Amino acid sequence: MTKTELVTRVAGEAGLPKKTADSVLKAFVAAIHQSLKGKDGQIRIPDLGTFLVAQRKARKGVNPQTKKKIKIPASKVPRFRAAKALREAAKQAV
């Protein structure tokens, strides 16, 4: 599903104009970004899941072109843990 298809579906189900649905989707994504940047670093949405920031440890890797060993620094990465309702919906997908 593309963003346009999602906006169309949300607009239809909520009885909103597409422009309003697009604004709501943009605000939703911005709220997730701000929450991950914040002190808590996570946002939980019932029946969808939890967006959070995870810490990756530093590790050793290999450059595939040169085959040289390299050090990969520690970093923070976004993670998503699906809620039980979302996992169940995925199991029933055709």
C-alpha positions as CSV (number, residue, x, y, z in Angstrom):
1,M,0.0,0.0,0.0
2,T,1.3,3.4,-0.9
3,K,0.9,6.7,1.0
4,T,-1.7,7.8,-1.5
5,E,-3.7,4.6,-1.0
6,L,-3.5,4.9,2.7
7,V,-4.7,8.5,2.7
8,T,-7.6,7.5,0.4
9,R,-8.6,4.7,2.7
10,V,-8.3,6.8,5.9
11,A,-10.3,9.6,4.2
12,G,-13.0,7.1,3.2
13,E,-13.3,5.3,6.5
14,A,-13.2,8.5,8.6
15,G,-15.4,10.5,6.3
16,L,-12.8,13.2,5.8
17,P,-11.5,15.0,2.7
18,K,-8.2,13.6,1.4
19,K,-6.4,16.8,2.2
20,T,-7.4,16.5,5.9
21,A,-6.5,12.8,6.0
22,D,-3.1,13.6,4.5
23,S,-2.5,16.3,7.1
24,V,-3.5,13.8,9.9
25,L,-1.0,11.2,8.5
26,K,1.8,13.8,8.4
27,A,1.0,14.9,12.0
28,F,1.0,11.3,13.1
29,V,4.4,10.6,11.6
30,A,5.8,13.8,13.0
31,A,4.5,12.9,16.5
32,I,6.3,9.5,16.3
33,H,9.5,11.3,15.2
34,Q,9.3,13.7,18.1
35,S,8.5,11.0,20.6
36,L,11.6,9.0,19.5
37,K,13.8,12.1,19.8
38,G,12.4,12.8,23.3
39,K,13.5,11.7,26.7
40,D,11.4,8.6,26.8
41,G,12.4,7.5,23.3
42,Q,9.2,5.5,22.6
43,I,5.6,5.7,21.7
44,R,3.0,2.9,22.3
45,I,-0.1,2.7,20.2
46,P,-2.6,0.1,21.3
47,D,-3.5,-2.6,18.7
48,L,-0.6,-1.4,16.5
49,G,2.6,-1.7,18.5
50,T,5.5,0.2,20.1
51,F,8.0,2.4,18.3
52,L,11.2,2.7,20.3
53,V,14.9,3.6,20.1
54,A,17.3,0.7,20.6
55,Q,21.1,0.9,21.2
56,R,23.3,-1.2,19.0
57,K,26.7,-2.2,20.4
58,A,29.9,-1.5,18.5
59,R,31.0,-4.5,16.5
60,K,33.5,-5.7,13.9
61,G,32.5,-6.1,10.3
62,V,34.0,-6.7,6.9
63,N,34.0,-4.4,3.9
64,P,32.5,-6.6,1.1
65,Q,34.5,-4.8,-1.6
66,T,38.0,-4.8,-0.1
67,K,37.5,-7.7,2.4
68,K,39.2,-5.5,5.0
69,K,38.0,-5.8,8.6
70,I,36.4,-2.6,9.9
71,K,35.0,-1.4,13.3
72,I,31.4,-0.5,13.2
73,P,30.6,2.1,15.9
74,A,27.8,1.9,18.4
75,S,24.6,3.5,17.2
76,K,20.9,4.1,18.0
77,V,18.4,2.7,15.7
78,P,14.5,2.8,15.5
79,R,12.7,-0.4,16.3
80,F,9.1,-1.5,16.1
81,R,7.4,-4.2,18.2
82,A,4.1,-5.3,16.9
83,A,1.1,-5.5,19.2
84,K,-0.6,-8.9,19.6
85,A,-3.7,-7.6,17.7
86,L,-1.4,-6.7,14.7
87,R,0.4,-10.0,14.8
88,E,-3.0,-11.8,14.8
89,A,-4.2,-9.8,11.9
90,A,-1.0,-10.7,9.9
91,K,-1.6,-14.4,10.6
92,Q,-5.1,-14.1,9.0
93,A,-3.8,-12.3,5.9
94,V,-4.6,-13.9,2.6
